[in-house]
C-alpha cells in the first residue's frame, strides 16, 4: 500500500434542491467545511482530485476548471476522475494513491453534482450501448430492477418476505436521515406506506428509490508524518479494493457479483479483516435502491447468500444490531452522484473519529465505505479505522 495515509478532515454541503447557490458556491461550501474541520488552509494542499458523473450531466464540460477558484487551488495539480455512480470512491482512491505513492503529502478530494440544473434521467437512459442495451435499461431503475429480479429468482425469496425486508431497509434509512444534518430526504413514513407505494420498475417501488440531489463533499488525505503533526486524531486508511467487469449486463453475474466480492476481499485482506460482520463497527453501503443494499450484504460477506432478508428483518444491520449500516440515511436519502461515493468515505471517517453527531455509532473504530458505478460494473471499497 506504500506510505500510510490518513483522512484529516471532511466537509459536506446541505444536500437537496440547492437553488440558493451557484455551482461554484455549492462546491466552496463543502471545501470550506473540510478546511475548518481539519485546521488546514488551501496553502497546505499539494494537489486536488475532483469528479462528477459525468460532467456533461449538468451541461458543463470540464467543470473542474470552472470550479477551480471555488476549490481555492489555482496553480496546484488538478486531476478529474469520473466513473459514473462510483465517481466519489474513485476520487477517494486517486487521492489515496497519490499520497501513498509519495507524490504529495496533502491531497484534497472533491466530488460534486448539481443535478437539478441538468437532466439526469436523460443521461442515465442514453448512457448505455444504443444497439443492444438501451431499449432494456430505462435509466438506473431499469438496470437495478433486472439485477433485483435475478437475485430474487436465484434465492427463491417469497414475495411477501422480500417486500417486508425492503420496506424495513427503506424505513430505517429514512428514519436515520433525520439525525444527519446534511441529508436531503427526511420523511416520516410507515411500513405500510412504503410497501403500498407505486411500482416504478418491478420490484422497485417509490420508497425503494434514491433521489436526485444537489450537493458536494470534500475530504483531505494526508501522509503519515504530516498527520502525526496535527492536533486532531485522523481516520487511517486500512484497506482499499476496486474491481470492474463487463459493461454488458448479461455478460457477468450480478447476483454473486464478482466485482463487489473481490473488491471487498482485497480491502479485507489489507485491513486484516476475517469476519467483517463481527470486526466492522459500521458500514456505509452504497444503496440507491433497497434491493441493492440487501444484495450487497451478501457480496460483502456480512451474511451468507440468501440470508440478507432474514437478517434485515431481525435488525442485524440497524443501529444497535451486529453491524449498523448507513446510519447517515445512505444514498437512499442523499444522492448528488459525483459526491455520493465520497460521502460514504466522509461518513465512515466521521464515525471512527467520533464526529458523526446524532447518528454516531457508539464505540465505532473500524468502518467500511463503498460505492458502485459505471453501467453497473464497478465496485470500490475503502476501510478506515481509528488506529493506524
C-alpha positions as CSV (number, residue, x, y, z in Angstrom):
1,X,0.0,0.0,0.0
2,X,3.0,2.3,0.1
3,X,3.0,5.1,2.7
4,X,0.4,5.1,5.5
5,X,-2.4,7.6,4.6
6,X,-4.9,9.3,6.9
7,X,-8.1,11.3,6.4
8,X,-7.7,14.6,8.4
9,X,-10.8,16.5,7.5
10,X,-14.2,16.2,5.8
11,X,-16.8,18.6,4.7
12,X,-20.3,18.3,3.2
13,X,-22.9,20.7,1.9
14,X,-26.5,20.6,2.9
15,X,-27.8,18.3,0.1
16,X,-31.1,18.8,-1.8
17,X,-32.5,21.3,-4.2
18,X,-29.9,24.0,-3.8
19,X,-31.3,26.8,-6.0
20,X,-30.0,29.2,-3.3
21,X,-26.4,28.9,-4.6
22,X,-24.5,28.7,-7.9
23,X,-22.5,25.6,-8.7
24,X,-19.1,27.2,-7.6
25,X,-20.7,28.4,-4.4
26,X,-22.1,24.9,-3.7
27,X,-18.7,23.3,-4.1
28,X,-17.0,26.0,-2.0
29,X,-19.4,25.2,0.9
30,X,-18.0,21.7,1.2
31,X,-14.4,22.7,0.7
32,X,-14.6,25.4,3.4
33,X,-16.1,22.9,5.9
34,X,-13.2,20.4,5.2
35,X,-10.6,23.1,5.9
36,X,-12.4,24.1,9.0
37,X,-12.7,20.5,10.2
38,X,-9.0,19.8,9.6
39,X,-7.5,23.1,10.7
40,X,-5.7,23.3,7.3
41,X,-5.8,26.0,4.7
42,X,-5.6,26.0,0.9
43,X,-1.9,26.8,1.1
44,X,-1.3,23.4,2.8
45,X,-2.8,21.4,-0.2
46,X,-0.3,19.9,-2.7
47,X,-2.8,18.6,-5.2
48,X,-6.5,18.1,-5.9
49,X,-8.7,15.4,-7.3
50,X,-12.3,16.1,-8.5
51,X,-15.1,14.2,-10.1
52,X,-18.8,14.3,-11.3
53,X,-20.9,11.6,-13.0
54,X,-20.1,12.6,-15.9
55,X,-19.6,16.3,-16.1
56,X,-21.9,16.6,-19.1
57,X,-24.9,15.7,-16.8
58,X,-25.1,19.4,-15.9
59,X,-24.3,20.5,-19.4
60,X,-20.9,21.9,-18.4
61,X,-17.7,20.4,-20.0
62,X,-14.5,20.4,-17.9
63,X,-16.4,21.6,-14.8
64,X,-13.3,21.0,-12.6
65,X,-11.7,24.0,-14.4
66,X,-14.9,26.0,-14.0
67,X,-14.8,25.4,-10.2
68,X,-11.1,25.8,-9.6
69,X,-11.5,29.2,-8.0
70,X,-14.2,27.8,-5.6
71,X,-11.9,24.9,-4.7
72,X,-9.2,27.5,-3.8
73,X,-6.4,25.6,-5.5
74,X,-5.5,27.7,-8.5
75,X,-1.9,26.8,-9.6
76,X,-2.0,23.3,-8.0
77,X,-2.0,20.0,-9.9
78,X,-5.6,19.1,-10.6
79,X,-7.0,15.7,-11.7
80,X,-10.5,14.7,-12.8
81,X,-11.8,11.2,-12.2
82,X,-15.2,10.1,-13.5
83,X,-16.7,6.6,-13.2
84,X,-20.4,7.4,-13.0
85,X,-22.0,6.3,-9.7
86,X,-18.7,5.2,-8.2
87,X,-17.0,8.6,-9.0
88,X,-16.8,9.6,-5.4
89,X,-15.0,6.4,-4.4
90,X,-12.7,6.7,-7.5
91,X,-11.8,10.2,-6.4
92,X,-11.0,8.9,-2.9
93,X,-8.8,6.1,-4.3
94,X,-7.0,8.5,-6.6
95,X,-6.2,10.9,-3.7
96,X,-5.2,7.9,-1.5
97,X,-2.8,6.5,-4.1
98,X,-1.3,10.0,-4.8
99,X,-0.3,10.3,-1.1
100,X,0.6,6.6,-0.6
101,X,3.0,6.8,-3.6
102,X,4.8,9.7,-2.1
103,X,3.9,12.2,-4.8
104,X,2.1,14.5,-2.4
105,X,1.6,15.0,1.4
106,X,-1.8,16.6,1.3
107,X,-4.4,15.9,-1.4
108,X,-7.9,17.5,-1.5
109,X,-10.6,15.2,-2.9
110,X,-13.8,16.8,-4.0
111,X,-17.0,15.3,-5.5
112,X,-19.9,17.3,-6.6
113,X,-23.1,17.4,-8.6
114,X,-25.9,19.9,-9.3
115,X,-28.4,17.5,-10.6
116,X,-31.3,20.0,-10.7
117,X,-29.5,22.1,-13.3
118,X,-29.3,19.2,-15.8
119,X,-31.3,16.2,-17.0
120,X,-30.1,13.2,-15.1
121,X,-32.8,10.8,-16.4
122,X,-31.9,11.6,-20.0
123,X,-28.2,10.9,-19.2
124,X,-29.0,7.7,-17.5
125,X,-31.3,6.5,-20.2
126,X,-28.9,7.2,-23.1
127,X,-25.6,6.2,-21.5
128,X,-25.9,2.5,-22.4
129,X,-25.0,1.0,-25.7
130,X,-27.7,2.0,-28.2
131,X,-28.0,-1.2,-30.2
132,X,-28.5,-3.9,-27.5
133,X,-28.9,-2.4,-24.0
134,X,-30.6,0.9,-24.3
135,X,-34.1,-0.4,-25.0
136,X,-33.9,-2.5,-21.9
137,X,-32.2,-0.2,-19.4
138,X,-34.7,2.7,-18.9
139,X,-32.3,4.5,-16.7
140,X,-30.9,3.3,-13.3
141,X,-34.2,1.9,-12.1
142,X,-34.4,-0.4,-15.1
143,X,-30.8,-1.7,-14.6
144,X,-31.3,-2.4,-10.9
145,X,-34.8,-3.9,-11.3
146,X,-33.2,-6.5,-13.6
147,X,-30.5,-7.2,-11.0
148,X,-33.1,-7.4,-8.2
149,X,-35.2,-9.9,-10.1
150,X,-32.1,-12.0,-10.8
151,X,-31.3,-12.0,-7.1
152,X,-34.9,-12.9,-6.1
153,X,-35.1,-15.7,-8.6
154,X,-31.7,-17.1,-7.6
155,X,-32.6,-17.4,-3.9
156,X,-36.3,-18.2,-4.4
157,X,-37.2,-15.4,-2.0
158,X,-41.0,-15.3,-1.2
159,X,-42.6,-12.0,-2.5
160,X,-44.1,-11.0,0.8
161,X,-40.9,-11.6,2.8
162,X,-38.9,-9.7,0.2
163,X,-41.3,-6.8,0.3
164,X,-41.2,-6.7,4.1
165,X,-37.3,-6.7,4.2
166,X,-37.1,-3.9,1.5
167,X,-39.6,-1.9,3.5
168,X,-37.6,-2.3,6.7
169,X,-34.5,-1.1,4.9
170,X,-36.3,1.9,3.5
171,X,-37.9,2.8,6.8
172,X,-34.5,2.5,8.6
173,X,-32.7,4.8,6.2
174,X,-35.4,7.4,6.1
175,X,-35.6,7.5,9.9
176,X,-31.8,7.7,10.2
177,X,-31.7,10.7,7.8
178,X,-33.4,12.8,10.5
179,X,-30.2,12.5,12.6
180,X,-28.0,13.7,9.7
181,X,-28.0,17.5,9.3
182,X,-26.8,17.2,5.7
183,X,-29.3,14.6,4.4
184,X,-31.7,15.5,1.6
185,X,-34.8,13.4,2.0
186,X,-36.3,13.3,5.5
187,X,-39.7,11.7,5.6
188,X,-41.7,10.1,8.3
189,X,-43.4,7.2,6.6
190,X,-44.9,3.9,7.8
191,X,-44.0,0.4,6.7
192,X,-47.5,0.1,5.1
193,X,-47.0,3.3,3.1
194,X,-43.6,2.0,1.8
195,X,-45.0,-1.4,0.9
196,X,-48.0,0.1,-0.9
197,X,-46.2,2.8,-2.8
198,X,-46.5,2.8,-6.5
199,X,-44.3,0.5,-8.6
200,X,-41.5,2.2,-10.6
201,X,-40.0,-0.9,-12.3
202,X,-40.9,-4.2,-10.6
203,X,-40.0,-5.0,-7.8
204,X,-38.8,-1.4,-7.1
205,X,-41.4,0.9,-5.6
206,X,-41.4,4.6,-4.9
207,X,-39.7,4.4,-1.5
208,X,-37.1,2.0,-2.7
209,X,-35.5,4.6,-4.9
210,X,-32.9,7.3,-4.1
211,X,-33.5,11.0,-5.0
212,X,-31.7,13.4,-7.3
213,X,-29.7,15.8,-5.1
214,X,-27.5,18.8,-5.5
215,X,-24.5,18.6,-3.2
216,X,-20.8,18.3,-2.7
217,X,-18.3,16.6,-0.4
218,X,-14.6,17.3,0.3
219,X,-12.1,15.1,2.1
220,X,-8.5,15.8,2.9
221,X,-6.0,12.9,2.6
222,X,-2.7,13.3,4.4
223,X,0.6,11.4,4.7
224,X,1.5,9.7,8.0
225,X,4.3,12.1,9.0
226,X,2.0,15.1,8.3
227,X,-0.9,13.6,10.1
228,X,1.1,12.9,13.3
229,X,1.9,16.6,13.5
230,X,-1.8,17.5,13.7
231,X,-3.7,18.0,17.0
232,X,-6.9,16.2,15.9
233,X,-7.0,12.4,15.6
234,X,-7.2,11.2,12.0
235,X,-9.0,8.3,10.4
236,X,-6.4,5.9,9.0
237,X,-6.9,4.1,5.6
238,X,-6.7,0.4,6.5
239,X,-7.6,-1.2,3.1
240,X,-8.8,-0.4,-0.4
241,X,-10.2,-2.5,-3.2
242,X,-11.6,-1.7,-6.6
243,X,-12.9,-4.0,-9.4
244,X,-14.7,-3.7,-12.7
245,X,-16.2,-6.2,-15.1
246,X,-18.0,-6.2,-18.5
247,X,-20.3,-3.3,-19.3
248,X,-22.9,-5.5,-20.9
249,X,-25.3,-6.5,-18.2
250,X,-25.7,-10.1,-19.5
251,X,-22.0,-10.8,-19.6
252,X,-21.5,-11.1,-15.8
253,X,-23.2,-12.5,-12.8
254,X,-24.8,-9.6,-10.9
255,X,-26.1,-11.7,-8.0
256,X,-22.8,-13.3,-7.0
257,X,-21.3,-10.0,-8.1
258,X,-17.6,-10.7,-8.6
259,X,-16.6,-7.0,-8.6
260,X,-18.2,-6.4,-5.3
261,X,-17.0,-9.7,-3.8
262,X,-13.4,-9.2,-5.0
263,X,-13.1,-5.5,-4.1
264,X,-14.3,-6.3,-0.6
265,X,-11.9,-9.3,-0.3
266,X,-8.9,-7.2,-1.3
267,X,-9.8,-4.4,1.2
268,X,-10.4,-7.0,3.9
269,X,-7.0,-8.6,3.2
270,X,-5.2,-5.3,3.5
271,X,-7.1,-4.4,6.7
272,X,-6.6,-7.9,8.3
273,X,-10.4,-8.5,8.4
274,X,-11.5,-12.1,8.6
275,X,-15.1,-11.8,9.8
276,X,-16.5,-8.5,8.5
277,X,-19.8,-8.7,10.3
278,X,-18.1,-9.1,13.7
279,X,-15.0,-6.9,13.1
280,X,-16.5,-3.9,11.4
281,X,-18.4,-1.5,13.6
282,X,-20.3,0.4,10.9
283,X,-20.7,0.2,7.1
284,X,-21.7,2.9,4.6
285,X,-23.0,0.7,1.8
286,X,-23.9,2.4,-1.5
287,X,-27.7,1.8,-1.5
288,X,-29.5,3.8,-4.2
289,X,-32.1,1.0,-4.1
290,X,-33.2,-1.1,-1.1
291,X,-32.7,-4.3,-3.0
292,X,-29.1,-3.4,-3.9
293,X,-28.4,-2.9,-0.2
294,X,-29.7,-6.4,0.6
295,X,-27.8,-8.0,-2.2
296,X,-24.5,-6.3,-1.2
297,X,-24.8,-7.5,2.4
298,X,-24.3,-11.0,0.9
299,X,-21.5,-10.0,-1.6
300,X,-19.5,-8.3,1.2
301,X,-19.7,-11.3,3.5
302,X,-21.9,-9.7,6.1
303,X,-24.1,-12.8,5.8
304,X,-24.3,-16.0,3.6
305,X,-26.0,-15.8,0.2
306,X,-29.8,-15.9,0.6
307,X,-29.8,-14.7,4.2
308,X,-30.0,-10.9,3.8
309,X,-33.8,-10.6,4.1
310,X,-34.0,-12.6,7.2
311,X,-31.2,-10.7,9.0
312,X,-32.5,-7.4,7.9
313,X,-35.9,-8.2,9.4
314,X,-34.1,-9.2,12.7
315,X,-32.4,-5.8,12.9
316,X,-28.9,-7.1,12.3
317,X,-28.0,-4.1,10.1
318,X,-29.8,-1.4,12.1
319,X,-28.3,0.8,14.8
320,X,-28.0,-1.4,17.8
321,X,-27.5,-4.5,15.6
322,X,-24.4,-6.5,14.9
323,X,-23.3,-4.2,12.0
324,X,-25.1,-0.9,11.7
325,X,-25.3,0.1,8.0
326,X,-25.9,3.6,6.6
327,X,-26.6,5.4,9.9
328,X,-26.4,8.6,7.8
329,X,-29.5,7.6,5.8
330,X,-27.3,6.5,3.0
331,X,-27.7,7.0,-0.8
332,X,-31.4,6.2,-0.4
333,X,-31.8,9.7,1.2
334,X,-29.0,11.7,-0.4
335,X,-27.6,11.3,-3.9
336,X,-25.5,14.0,-5.6
337,X,-23.9,11.3,-7.8
338,X,-20.4,12.7,-8.2
339,X,-20.2,13.2,-4.5
340,X,-22.2,10.2,-3.3
341,X,-19.3,7.7,-3.0
342,X,-17.1,10.3,-1.4
343,X,-19.8,11.0,1.2
344,X,-19.6,7.3,2.1
345,X,-15.9,7.8,2.8
346,X,-16.5,11.0,4.8
347,X,-19.2,9.4,6.9
348,X,-17.0,6.4,7.6
349,X,-14.2,8.7,8.7
350,X,-16.6,10.7,10.9
351,X,-17.7,7.6,12.6
352,X,-14.3,6.3,13.6
353,X,-13.2,9.8,14.8
354,X,-16.4,10.3,16.8
355,X,-17.6,13.3,14.7
356,X,-20.9,11.9,13.4
357,X,-23.1,13.7,15.8
358,X,-26.6,12.4,16.3
359,X,-26.0,9.4,14.0
360,X,-22.8,8.4,15.7
361,X,-22.4,4.6,16.3
362,X,-21.1,4.3,19.9
363,X,-17.5,3.0,20.0
364,X,-17.0,2.8,16.2
365,X,-13.4,2.1,15.5
366,X,-13.5,0.4,12.1
367,X,-15.8,1.3,9.2
368,X,-16.3,0.3,5.6
369,X,-17.2,2.7,2.8
370,X,-18.5,1.5,-0.6
371,X,-19.6,2.8,-4.0
372,X,-20.7,1.2,-7.2
373,X,-20.9,2.7,-10.7
374,X,-20.3,2.6,-14.4
375,X,-23.1,0.8,-16.1
376,X,-23.4,-1.5,-13.1
377,X,-19.9,-2.9,-13.4
378,X,-17.6,-1.0,-10.9
379,X,-17.3,-1.6,-7.2
380,X,-14.9,0.2,-4.8
381,X,-14.2,-0.2,-1.1
382,X,-12.3,1.9,1.4
383,X,-11.9,0.7,5.0
384,X,-10.9,3.3,7.7
385,X,-10.0,2.9,11.3
386,X,-9.3,5.0,14.4
387,X,-6.0,3.1,14.9
388,X,-3.1,3.0,12.4
